[in-house]
Amino acid sequence: MKLFHAPASPFVRKVMVLLHETGQLADVEIVAATGTPVDSAQMPVSENPLGKIPTLVRPSGPALFDSRVICRYLDQRAGSGLFPERRLWEVLTLEALADGIMEAAVLMVYETRCRPEEKVHAPWVEGQWAKIGRALNALEGRWMSHLAGPLDMGQIACGCALGYLDFRLGDRDWRRGRDGVADWERRFASRESMLATLPA
């Protein structure tokens, strides 16, 4: 299999953490892919018409995307149980919440990276941060017992989302007023799979 990869992408990191946790890293060839929505020349557009990463090319069948699809496939391939049937809807919802944090954060980064400074729309940037804030508050108020439970894909997604906030938006201090999530993130970030996939 081939995984189109960029080390700074939180969505790629989700897949990489899963590969580490399930012992499948050696089964995947890592292929560098970089770009933005306005410069997709180095992205896997022939494999994924959206030109996005991660994209997983299998020995047979169409390439898989996005990260949620890839993670379900790799989890099933390994039989690792990161999407437990008993808690499936909770795990999928938590993964979607974490993915939403990542999406909003990436849009904030793109707004300043891909637009001329005079065209950056500050209220739109703050609107994305408001989404992130609401999601973080939901983690603190609703999801702490789940985060404390057995490892699943929702937890991996949350760890990657919070790591991306530190990586790209560290000056925003997402931890303030969210001691439970901050403590969980500190412990989760020390996992071997997380240390091995730190963004660069």
C-alpha positions, 0 to 999 in steps of 0.5 A: 500500500502507498500513503500520500503523506505530509508530516504537518497534516493532522489528518495524515497524523491520524492515519500514522498513529493508527498504523503505529498502534496496530503494527501496520507501519511496515505494510505502507510505503510513505509518499511525500505530498505537499500543496494547498488548494491553490497549488495542488501540483504535488498532490495525488490528484490522479489517485484522489480527484479532490487532491487532498491527503491522506490518500491510501492506494491499495494493491487492488481497488480504488484509492481510499480517502479521506482520513475517516475512511482510511482509518476504518479500512486499516482498523478492519484490516488489522482487526484492532477494534478501534471502532468497537461496535458497542460504542460505535456511534460515540466513537464516530461522533467523537472522531467527527468532532475532532476532525471538525477542530482540525478542519477549522484550524487548517482553514485558519492557517490557509486564510493567512498562508494562501491570501495576501495580508490585505485580503485576510478576513479576520471575522471569518478567522475568528468564526473558525476559532469559535467553532474550535472553542465550542468543540473544546468546551464539548470535550471538557463538558461531555466527553471526558469519561469517554476519553478516559476509557479504552483506546479508540479512534475518537481518542486518536483523532482528539489527540491529533487535533489538540496536537495540531492546535499546539503546532499551528495555533499555539498562541491561542492558548486552547487549554485555558479553562479546560483543565480536564482536556489539557490533562488528558492531552498531556498524558495522551501525547506521551504515547509512543505512537504520538511521539513518533508522529509529531508534526514537522 
